[in-house]
Amino acid sequence: MHPMINTAVKAARKAAAIINRASFDLDQVRVSRKGPNDFVSEVDQMAEQAIIDVLRQAYPDHAILAEESGASSNLHDENENVWIIDPLDGTTNFLHGFPQYAVSIALRQRGQITQAVVYDPNRNELFTATKGAGAFLNDKRLRVAKRDKLADALIGTGFPYSDLSGLDEYLKMFKAMTEKSAGLRRPGSAALDLAYVAAGRFDGFFEKNLKPWDMAGGALLVSEAGGIVAGFSGEPDHMDTGNVIAGSPKIFVQMLNVLSPFA
């Protein structure tokens, strides 16, 4: 395993220990509101700090882009090594005791995501990828699913929850995908949804208005498992636009046909 992945795994496990401890007594967790239906808990902040501490110790000159604390001061150059962190993707699930959330850590080097860790503390599932070396779940090599018809495909998505201005459009996409696929699921953690595409549990995934930390790790998992990740335009602009389609190659093309009108 790549040494940088080892460091990221160590960081993810530290964060998960904090999350697991808090999950036993959710009533004690202090929560504040970032926006409508957009919550941050002290657990997000503590988990993020634990991750940053591990990464800073190993790589003091690397930049950090994290959901709760934002960008670090040395995030100014495309040539930088930038760690992109979501300490708890699926906070709303976590706060309700709904066991679908994950820690996501990715490294961007010269504009390319090169390392990814997505860790599900509830199932002790560790998804990792290094660019060019494949994607793994607990050391088992991952491949995207083999289904080749959208009509047979199970598709993951996420609905707008904070900014509801796009909800009507989303319902149209939801209808189109429901009619064309075998089923649509909305578990509530984009990082895990993308990991599930890599693992072949979902045939595809789409969502709009994601942040870089929601998808940086998961996107590398998908591409290293033989899938395709792009924007609604079909171009790899998803990290900039926040709009993403991911899937096995044949399913991706069919999803793009359904979703490109919504680009």
SEBATOR-178229 format. One line per 5 residues: number of its first residue (from 1); for each residue x negated, y negated, z negated of N, C-alpha, C. Coordinates in steps of 0.2 Angstrom, whole numbers, plus 5000, padded with zeros to 4 digits. Layout:
N
NUM	X Y Z X Y Z X Y Z; ...;
//
This chain:
263
1	4996 5006 5000 5000 5000 5000 4996 4994 5000; 4998 4989 5004 4994 4983 5004 4993 4979 4997; 4987 4977 4995 4986 4974 4989 4991 4968 4987; 4993 4964 4993 4998 4959 4991 5005 4962 4990; 5007 4967 4993 5013 4970 4991 5013 4973 4984;
6	5007 4976 4982 5007 4978 4975 5008 4972 4970; 5005 4966 4971 5006 4961 4967 5014 4959 4967; 5017 4959 4973 5024 4957 4974 5028 4962 4970; 5026 4968 4970 5030 4973 4967 5030 4972 4959; 5024 4971 4957 5023 4969 4950 5027 4964 4948;
11	5027 4958 4952 5031 4952 4950 5039 4954 4950; 5041 4958 4955 5048 4960 4956 5050 4964 4949; 5046 4969 4947 5048 4973 4941 5048 4969 4935; 5044 4964 4934 5044 4959 4929 5050 4955 4928; 5052 4953 4934 5059 4949 4935 5065 4954 4933;
16	5064 4960 4936 5070 4965 4935 5070 4967 4927; 5065 4967 4924 5065 4968 4917 5069 4963 4913; 5068 4957 4915 5072 4951 4912 5079 4952 4914; 5081 4953 4920 5087 4954 4922 5091 4960 4919; 5088 4965 4918 5091 4971 4915 5092 4970 4908;
21	5088 4967 4904 5089 4965 4897 5095 4961 4896; 5095 4956 4901 5101 4951 4900 5108 4954 4902; 5107 4959 4906 5113 4963 4909 5117 4966 4903; 5113 4968 4898 5117 4972 4892 5121 4967 4888; 5120 4960 4888 5123 4956 4884 5125 4950 4888;
26	5129 4950 4893 5131 4945 4898 5134 4939 4895; 5138 4940 4889 5141 4935 4886 5136 4930 4883; 5130 4932 4882 5125 4927 4879 5121 4923 4884; 5122 4925 4891 5119 4921 4896 5122 4914 4897; 5117 4909 4897 5119 4903 4898 5119 4901 4906;
31	5125 4898 4908 5126 4897 4915 5127 4890 4917; 5124 4887 4922 5126 4881 4924 5128 4881 4932; 5132 4876 4934 5135 4876 4941 5131 4871 4945; 5128 4874 4951 5124 4870 4956 5129 4866 4960; 5135 4870 4961 5140 4867 4966 5146 4871 4965;
36	5151 4870 4969 5157 4875 4969 5155 4882 4970; 5157 4886 4965 5156 4893 4966 5148 4895 4966; 5144 4890 4965 5137 4891 4966 5134 4891 4959; 5132 4897 4956 5130 4897 4949 5123 4898 4948; 5120 4895 4943 5113 4897 4941 5113 4899 4934;
41	5110 4904 4932 5109 4906 4925 5102 4905 4923; 5102 4905 4916 5095 4905 4913 5091 4911 4915; 5094 4917 4917 5091 4923 4919 5088 4922 4926; 5091 4918 4931 5088 4917 4937 5082 4913 4936; 5082 4908 4931 5076 4904 4930 5070 4907 4927;
46	5072 4911 4922 5067 4915 4918 5064 4920 4923; 5068 4924 4927 5065 4929 4932 5061 4925 4937; 5063 4920 4939 5059 4916 4944 5052 4914 4941; 5052 4912 4935 5046 4910 4932 5041 4916 4931; 5044 4921 4929 5040 4927 4929 5037 4929 4935;
51	5040 4929 4941 5038 4930 4947 5032 4925 4949; 5033 4919 4948 5028 4914 4950 5022 4915 4946; 5023 4916 4939 5017 4917 4935 5012 4923 4938; 5015 4929 4940 5012 4934 4942 5008 4932 4949; 5012 4929 4953 5009 4927 4960 5003 4922 4959;
56	5005 4917 4955 5000 4911 4954 4993 4914 4951; 4994 4919 4946 4988 4922 4943 4984 4926 4949; 4987 4929 4953 4984 4933 4958 4981 4928 4964; 4985 4923 4966 4984 4919 4972 4985 4912 4970; 4981 4909 4966 4982 4902 4964 4983 4897 4969;
61	4980 4898 4975 4980 4893 4980 4986 4894 4985; 4990 4899 4984 4996 4900 4988 5002 4895 4987; 5006 4894 4992 5011 4889 4990 5017 4894 4989; 5023 4891 4986 5028 4894 4983 5035 4891 4985; 5039 4894 4988 5046 4892 4990 5051 4896 4986;
66	5054 4893 4981 5058 4898 4977 5065 4894 4976; 5070 4899 4975 5077 4896 4975 5078 4891 4970; 5076 4892 4964 5078 4888 4958 5074 4882 4957; 5067 4883 4958 5062 4877 4957 5061 4874 4964; 5063 4876 4969 5061 4873 4976 5054 4874 4978;
71	5052 4869 4982 5045 4870 4985 5040 4868 4980; 5034 4871 4980 5028 4869 4976 5024 4864 4980; 5020 4860 4976 5017 4855 4979 5012 4856 4985; 5010 4862 4986 5005 4864 4991 5009 4867 4997; 5015 4865 4998 5019 4868 5004 5019 4863 5009;
76	5013 4862 5013 5014 4856 5017 5011 4858 5024; 5009 4864 5025 5005 4866 5031 5007 4873 5034; 5009 4874 5040 5011 4880 5043 5005 4886 5042; 4999 4883 5041 4994 4888 5040 4994 4891 5033; 4998 4888 5028 4998 4891 5021 5000 4898 5021;
81	4998 4901 5015 5002 4907 5013 5007 4904 5009; 5014 4906 5010 5019 4904 5006 5023 4910 5004; 5024 4910 4997 5028 4915 4994 5035 4913 4994; 5040 4916 4997 5047 4914 4997 5051 4919 4992; 5054 4916 4987 5057 4920 4982 5064 4919 4980;
86	5068 4924 4980 5075 4924 4977 5074 4928 4971; 5074 4925 4965 5073 4929 4959 5079 4934 4957; 5085 4932 4959 5091 4935 4958 5096 4934 4963; 5096 4938 4969 5101 4937 4974 5107 4941 4973; 5112 4937 4972 5119 4940 4969 5120 4938 4962;
91	5119 4932 4961 5120 4929 4954 5127 4930 4952; 5132 4928 4956 5139 4929 4954 5141 4936 4952; 5138 4941 4956 5139 4948 4955 5136 4950 4948; 5130 4948 4947 5127 4949 4940 5131 4946 4935; 5133 4940 4935 5137 4937 4929 5143 4941 4928;
96	5146 4944 4933 5152 4948 4932 5151 4955 4930; 5144 4957 4929 5143 4964 4928 5144 4969 4934; 5144 4966 4940 5145 4970 4946 5139 4971 4949; 5137 4978 4949 5130 4980 4950 5127 4980 4957; 5127 4974 4960 5125 4973 4967 5121 4967 4967;
101	5115 4967 4965 5110 4961 4966 5103 4963 4966; 5099 4959 4968 5092 4961 4969 5087 4955 4968; 5081 4957 4967 5075 4952 4967 5072 4953 4974; 5071 4947 4977 5068 4947 4984 5062 4942 4984; 5056 4945 4987 5050 4941 4987 5047 4943 4994;
106	5045 4937 4997 5042 4938 5004 5036 4934 5005; 5031 4935 5009 5025 4931 5010 5026 4929 5017; 5025 4922 5018 5025 4920 5025 5018 4917 5026; 5014 4920 5032 5008 4917 5033 5008 4915 5040; 5005 4908 5041 5005 4905 5047 5012 4906 5051;
111	5017 4905 5047 5024 4905 5050 5027 4912 5051; 5023 4917 5050 5026 4924 5051 5027 4927 5044; 5033 4930 5043 5034 4934 5037 5029 4941 5038; 5025 4942 5033 5020 4948 5033 5021 4953 5028; 5024 4951 5022 5025 4955 5017 5032 4954 5014;
116	5035 4960 5012 5042 4959 5009 5043 4964 5004; 5047 4962 4998 5049 4967 4993 5056 4965 4991; 5061 4970 4991 5067 4969 4989 5069 4974 4984; 5070 4972 4978 5071 4977 4972 5078 4977 4969; 5081 4983 4969 5087 4983 4966 5087 4987 4959;
121	5087 4983 4954 5086 4985 4947 5091 4990 4945; 5097 4990 4948 5102 4995 4945 5101 5002 4948; 5099 5002 4954 5098 5009 4957 5090 5011 4957; 5086 5006 4954 5079 5007 4954 5076 5009 4961; 5079 5005 4966 5077 5006 4973 5072 5000 4975;
126	5066 5002 4977 5061 4997 4979 5060 4998 4986; 5062 4992 4990 5061 4992 4997 5055 4987 4998; 5051 4990 5002 5044 4986 5004 5043 4986 5011; 5040 4981 5014 5037 4981 5021 5031 4977 5021; 5026 4979 5026 5021 4975 5028 5021 4975 5035;
131	5020 4969 5038 5021 4968 5045 5016 4973 5049; 5019 4977 5054 5015 4981 5058 5014 4988 5054; 5016 4989 5048 5015 4995 5044 5021 4999 5042; 5027 4996 5044 5033 5000 5043 5037 4998 5037; 5043 5000 5036 5047 4998 5030 5048 5005 5026;
136	5048 5004 5019 5049 5010 5015 5054 5009 5009; 5057 5014 5007 5061 5014 5001 5058 5019 4996; 5055 5016 4991 5052 5021 4986 5047 5026 4989; 5043 5023 4994 5038 5027 4998 5041 5031 5003; 5047 5031 5004 5050 5035 5010 5051 5030 5016;
141	5049 5032 5022 5049 5028 5028 5056 5027 5030; 5058 5020 5031 5065 5019 5033 5065 5018 5041; 5071 5020 5043 5073 5019 5050 5080 5016 5051; 5081 5012 5055 5088 5009 5056 5093 5015 5059; 5099 5014 5058 5104 5020 5060 5104 5021 5067;
146	5106 5027 5069 5106 5029 5076 5112 5028 5080; 5118 5026 5076 5124 5025 5080 5123 5020 5086; 5126 5021 5091 5125 5016 5097 5131 5013 5099; 5137 5014 5096 5143 5010 5098 5146 5006 5092; 5147 5000 5093 5149 4995 5088 5156 4998 5085;
151	5160 5002 5089 5166 5004 5086 5165 5009 5081; 5159 5012 5080 5158 5017 5075 5153 5014 5070; 5152 5008 5070 5147 5005 5066 5150 5002 5059; 5147 5002 5054 5148 4999 5048 5144 4993 5047; 5147 4987 5046 5144 4981 5047 5145 4977 5040;
156	5139 4974 5038 5139 4970 5032 5140 4963 5034; 5142 4959 5029 5143 4952 5030 5143 4948 5023; 5143 4942 5023 5144 4938 5017 5149 4932 5019; 5153 4930 5015 5158 4925 5017 5155 4918 5014; 5158 4913 5016 5156 4906 5013 5159 4906 5006;
161	5155 4904 5001 5158 4904 4994 5157 4897 4991; 5152 4893 4993 5151 4886 4990 5154 4881 4995; 5151 4881 5001 5153 4876 5006 5159 4879 5010; 5165 4878 5009 5170 4881 5012 5173 4878 5019; 5169 4873 5021 5171 4870 5028 5171 4874 5034;
166	5167 4880 5033 5167 4884 5039 5171 4890 5038; 5175 4890 5033 5179 4896 5032 5184 4898 5037; 5187 4894 5040 5192 4896 5046 5188 4899 5052; 5182 4896 5053 5178 4900 5058 5176 4907 5056; 5175 4907 5050 5172 4914 5047 5178 4919 5048;
171	5184 4917 5046 5190 4921 5047 5191 4924 5054; 5189 4919 5059 5190 4922 5066 5184 4927 5067; 5178 4926 5065 5173 4930 5066 5174 4937 5062; 5177 4936 5056 5179 4942 5052 5184 4946 5056; 5189 4943 5059 5194 4946 5063 5191 4950 5069;
176	5187 4946 5073 5184 4949 5079 5180 4955 5077; 5176 4955 5072 5171 4960 5070 5175 4966 5067; 5181 4965 5063 5185 4970 5061 5188 4974 5066; 5190 4970 5071 5193 4974 5077 5188 4978 5081; 5182 4976 5081 5177 4979 5086 5173 4984 5082;
181	5173 4985 5075 5169 4989 5072 5173 4994 5068; 5169 4999 5064 5172 5004 5060 5174 5001 5053; 5171 4996 5052 5173 4993 5045 5168 4987 5043; 5170 4983 5039 5166 4977 5037 5166 4977 5030; 5160 4976 5027 5159 4976 5020 5156 4969 5018;
186	5157 4967 5012 5154 4961 5009 5152 4962 5002; 5146 4965 5001 5144 4967 4994 5142 4961 4990; 5139 4955 4993 5137 4949 4989 5130 4948 4988; 5126 4952 4991 5118 4950 4991 5115 4951 4998; 5114 4946 5001 5111 4946 5008 5105 4950 5008;
191	5101 4949 5003 5094 4953 5003 5095 4960 5003; 5100 4963 4999 5101 4970 4999 5105 4972 5005; 5109 4968 5008 5113 4970 5014 5108 4971 5019; 5103 4967 5020 5098 4968 5025 5094 4974 5024; 5092 4975 5017 5088 4981 5016 5092 4987 5018;
196	5099 4987 5017 5103 4992 5019 5104 4993 5026; 5103 4988 5030 5102 4989 5038 5096 4993 5039; 5090 4991 5036 5084 4994 5037 5084 5002 5035; 5088 5003 5030 5089 5010 5027 5094 5014 5031; 5098 5011 5036 5103 5014 5040 5109 5015 5036;
201	5110 5012 5031 5117 5012 5027 5122 5008 5030; 5120 5002 5033 5123 4998 5037 5121 4998 5044; 5125 4998 5049 5122 4998 5056 5120 4991 5058; 5123 4986 5055 5122 4979 5056 5124 4974 5051; 5122 4968 5051 5124 4963 5046 5124 4956 5050;
206	5129 4952 5047 5128 4945 5050 5131 4940 5044; 5128 4934 5045 5130 4929 5040 5128 4922 5043; 5132 4917 5041 5129 4910 5042 5127 4906 5036; 5123 4901 5037 5122 4896 5032 5118 4900 5026; 5114 4905 5028 5109 4907 5023 5103 4903 5022;
211	5100 4904 5016 5094 4900 5014 5088 4905 5016; 5082 4902 5017 5076 4906 5019 5075 4912 5014; 5076 4910 5007 5075 4915 5002 5080 4921 5002; 5086 4920 5005 5091 4925 5005 5089 4930 5010; 5085 4929 5015 5084 4933 5021 5076 4935 5022;
216	5072 4931 5020 5065 4932 5022 5062 4939 5021; 5064 4942 5015 5061 4949 5013 5065 4954 5018; 5072 4953 5018 5076 4958 5021 5075 4958 5028; 5074 4952 5031 5073 4952 5039 5067 4956 5041; 5061 4956 5037 5055 4960 5039 5057 4967 5038;
221	5060 4969 5033 5062 4976 5032 5066 4979 5038; 5071 4975 5040 5074 4977 5046 5070 4978 5052; 5066 4973 5054 5062 4973 5060 5056 4979 5059; 5054 4980 5053 5049 4985 5052 5052 4992 5052; 5059 4992 5051 5062 4999 5052 5065 5000 5059;
226	5063 4996 5064 5065 4997 5071 5071 4993 5073; 5074 4988 5069 5079 4984 5070 5077 4978 5073; 5083 4974 5075 5082 4967 5078 5085 4962 5073; 5082 4956 5072 5084 4951 5068 5084 4945 5072; 5089 4941 5073 5089 4935 5076 5095 4930 5074;
231	5095 4924 5077 5101 4920 5076 5107 4921 5080; 5112 4918 5080 5118 4919 5084 5117 4917 5091; 5111 4914 5092 5109 4912 5099 5106 4918 5103; 5104 4923 5099 5100 4928 5101 5092 4927 5101; 5091 4921 5099 5083 4919 5098 5082 4920 5091;
236	5075 4921 5089 5073 4922 5082 5073 4915 5079; 5078 4912 5078 5078 4905 5075 5082 4905 5068; 5083 4912 5066 5087 4913 5060 5084 4909 5053; 5078 4909 5053 5075 4906 5047 5076 4899 5047; 5077 4896 5053 5078 4888 5053 5085 4887 5053;
241	5089 4891 5056 5097 4889 5056 5100 4892 5050; 5098 4897 5047 5102 4900 5042 5107 4905 5045; 5108 4906 5051 5113 4910 5054 5109 4916 5057; 5111 4922 5055 5108 4928 5056 5112 4934 5058; 5110 4938 5063 5112 4944 5065 5107 4949 5065;
246	5108 4955 5061 5103 4960 5061 5106 4967 5062; 5103 4971 5066 5105 4978 5067 5100 4982 5071; 5102 4988 5072 5099 4993 5076 5099 4990 5083; 5094 4991 5087 5094 4987 5094 5101 4988 5098; 5104 4993 5098 5110 4994 5102 5116 4990 5099;
251	5116 4991 5092 5122 4988 5089 5121 4980 5089; 5114 4978 5088 5113 4971 5088 5116 4968 5094; 5114 4971 5100 5117 4968 5106 5124 4967 5107; 5128 4972 5104 5135 4972 5104 5138 4967 5099; 5134 4966 5093 5136 4961 5088 5135 4954 5091;
256	5130 4953 5095 5128 4947 5098 5134 4945 5103; 5136 4950 5107 5142 4948 5111 5148 4946 5108; 5149 4949 5102 5155 4947 5098 5154 4940 5095; 5148 4939 5092 5147 4933 5088 5144 4927 5092; 5141 4927 5098 5138 4922 5101 5143 4916 5102;
261	5150 4917 5103 5154 4911 5104 5154 4907 5097; 5152 4910 5092 5152 4906 5085 5146 4903 5084; 5141 4903 5089 5134 4900 5087 5135 4893 5086;
//
